[in-house]
Amino acid sequence: MSGSKHVIGSDLAKVDAHVITPEEYEEIPEMTDANFDLGVWKIGDRPVSPGEGMAAFRQALRCGRSAGSGTKVSTTVHFDA
């Protein structure tokens, strides 16, 4: 990787060393199904139905390589030095 490093102006070591206290956890609101029902499923910038969004989400989480088209041909190329 080339180029200069960006300075973000933060002490990440201090952030990493911070231990979250029980009081801080109390400040975080619990996420409920009602919160998620307020959201809008989108694929790219296109709004989609919750069913279509969930199907795309499940597809994205699948492990492994995607199925090939079956039309690929093995080739070999030789170049002069």
SULVENDA-V681067 format. One record per residue. OMEGA is omega in whole degrees, 0 to 359 (none if undefined). D_CENTER is the distance of its C-alpha to the mean C-alpha in Angstrom with 2 decimals. Layout:
BEGIN
omega;d_center
OMEGA;D_CENTER
OMEGA;D_CENTER
END
This chain:
BEGIN
omega;d_center
181;22.69
179;25.25
181;25.83
178;26.24
177;23.93
175;22.93
184;24.42
176;22.28
181;25.28
178;23.99
184;25.24
177;22.19
178;24.66
179;25.95
180;22.53
183;21.85
183;25.38
176;25.13
181;25.53
181;24.51
177;27.70
179;28.31
178;29.36
177;26.00
180;24.34
180;26.88
183;25.65
181;22.19
178;22.65
177;21.83
180;19.33
177;21.33
179;21.07
177;22.92
182;20.16
178;17.68
179;20.54
183;20.71
178;17.32
176;17.14
177;15.00
169;14.16
191;13.29
177;13.22
185;16.01
175;17.93
179;18.41
178;18.67
177;20.28
179;18.58
179;19.66
179;18.18
180;14.80
178;14.85
178;16.08
179;13.31
179;10.73
179;13.00
181;13.37
182;9.74
181;10.01
181;13.32
174;14.09
180;16.24
176;17.21
181;17.72
179;21.40
181;23.48
181;25.84
183;28.87
182;30.48
181;29.77
179;32.83
178;33.15
176;34.87
180;36.25
177;36.98
179;39.50
173;39.96
177;43.02
none;42.64
END
